[in-house]
């Protein structure tokens, strides 16, 4: 029972379903999650949505991140890693929300 914000497709970014507190009609409820970036450079996508025992009841939230390799400090030049292809043309444009983060792994 209850309502949850959860990943429904793609990469979860380490996010477990978040249960929402009871709310009145048209009441705003803040939702906050921390995303854990994959360890390998590339482009990753996940779709999150609100769900209850009656099914989905919100527009999807698309999360797309680009993880980059740490800078090469050895003085040598290296090629950039290829990005993982995504079917971005399959996403509805009216609900498409893009979030890009350039993440550098801790050395």
C-alpha positions in Angstrom: 0.0 0.0 0.0 1.0 3.6 -0.4 2.7 5.5 -3.2 6.3 5.2 -4.3 8.8 6.9 -6.5 10.8 4.2 -8.2 12.9 3.3 -11.2 10.7 1.6 -13.8 13.2 1.1 -16.6 16.9 1.3 -17.3 19.7 2.1 -14.8 18.5 2.5 -11.2 21.6 4.6 -10.2 21.4 2.7 -6.8 18.0 4.3 -6.0 15.7 2.1 -4.0 11.9 2.8 -4.2 11.0 5.9 -2.0 7.7 5.7 -0.1 5.8 9.0 -0.1 3.9 10.2 2.9 0.1 10.5 2.8 -0.9 13.7 0.9 -4.1 15.6 0.1 -5.3 16.2 -3.5 -3.0 18.7 -5.3 -0.6 18.8 -2.3 3.1 19.0 -3.2 5.4 16.5 -1.7 9.2 16.9 -2.2 11.1 13.9 -3.4 14.9 13.7 -3.1 17.2 10.9 -4.1 20.9 10.4 -4.4 22.2 9.0 -7.7 25.2 6.6 -7.6 27.1 6.8 -10.8 28.3 3.7 -12.6 32.0 3.0 -12.4 32.6 2.8 -16.2 32.6 5.9 -18.4 29.6 6.1 -20.7 26.1 7.5 -21.1 23.4 5.9 -18.9 19.6 6.4 -18.7 16.9 5.5 -16.2 13.2 6.2 -16.0 11.5 7.0 -12.7 7.8 7.3 -12.0 5.2 7.5 -9.2 3.3 4.3 -8.6 0.6 3.1 -6.3 -1.4 -0.1 -5.9 -3.6 1.2 -8.8 -0.7 1.7 -11.2 1.4 4.6 -12.5 -0.1 8.1 -12.0 2.6 10.5 -13.1 4.6 11.5 -16.1 7.9 9.7 -16.3 11.1 11.4 -15.1 14.0 10.7 -17.5 17.5 10.7 -16.0 20.4 10.7 -18.4 24.0 11.1 -17.2 27.3 11.0 -18.9 30.1 9.6 -16.7 33.6 10.6 -17.8 37.0 9.1 -17.1 39.2 10.9 -14.7 41.7 13.3 -16.3 45.0 11.7 -17.4 47.7 13.4 -15.4 50.6 11.3 -16.7 51.2 13.7 -19.6 50.1 11.2 -22.3 47.1 11.8 -24.5 44.4 9.2 -24.5 41.3 8.9 -26.6 37.9 9.6 -25.0 35.8 6.5 -24.3 32.9 5.8 -26.6 29.5 6.5 -25.2 26.9 3.8 -24.8 24.2 4.3 -27.5 20.7 5.2 -26.2 17.4 5.2 -28.0 16.8 8.8 -27.3 14.5 9.2 -30.3 12.1 6.7 -28.6 11.5 9.1 -25.6 8.4 11.3 -25.8 9.6 14.9 -26.3 6.9 16.5 -24.2 8.0 14.6 -21.1 11.7 14.4 -21.8 13.9 15.8 -19.1 17.6 15.6 -19.4 20.1 15.7 -16.6 23.8 15.4 -17.6 26.5 15.2 -15.0 30.2 15.0 -15.7 31.5 12.8 -13.0 35.1 12.2 -12.3 36.0 9.1 -10.3 38.0 9.6 -7.1 41.6 8.6 -7.6 
